Amino acid sequence: MDQFLASVDTALGSAGGQLGILALALVALVVGLVLLVNNGRQRRRLAILFSKAEDASFYEHVDAMTRAFAQQTATQAQLTASFNALEQTSHGFFDTVDIEHYDAFPGQAGKFSFSLLMLNRNGSGIVLTSLTSTQGSKMYVKRIENGKSDTAMSHEEQDLLSRHIRS
C-alpha cells in the first residue's frame, strides 16, 4: 500500500501527472455542463406538456391518440392473421409449371403430343398428357401427391416430374 501511495505521489508531483489530472477535471466539467443543459431542456418540455394538461382539449387529444393507437394495433393483428392465412393457402397454388413436347408414337414427327406438369410447393398437383396420333388425340390426367403418382406414368411423364420434385 505504501508503494502505491508513493507512486501516486510521484505521478502527482510530475508535470505530466498534474496535466493529466487537469485534463480529467476539464472533461468532467464539460460532461457535467452537457448534462445540466439537457436536464434544463427536459424540464422545459415537461413544463410545457403539463401546462397544457390543464386544458380539457389536451385530454381529448390524448384520448384520441390512445384510440388511434388501439385501432392501429388491432389492424396490425388483423393483417398478421390475414398474412398467415394467405401463407398457408399459398402452399396450394401451382408454383411449378412445365411442359414437355414429344412424339408419342413411332414414325411420327412434329412433337404434337405433350405432358403438362403443374405442382405446388408440397410437390402435389397434376400431369396432363395429350397423346396425338394420326387417328386423333387422347388426354389423360394423373394426380401427383407429395411427388408421387398413384397411377403408372410414362417415361416422358416420369422424366418431367423428376426434374421438378424437391428432395
ABEGO torsion letter per residue (X at the ends): XAAAAAAAAAAAABAAAAAAAAAAAAAAAAAAAAAAAAAAAAAAAAAAAAAAAABAAAAAAAAAAAAAAAAAAAAAAAAAAAAAAAAAAAAABBABBBBBBBBABBGBBGGABBBBBBBBAAGBEBBBBBBBBAAEBBBBBBBBBGGBBABBBBAAAAAAAAAABBX
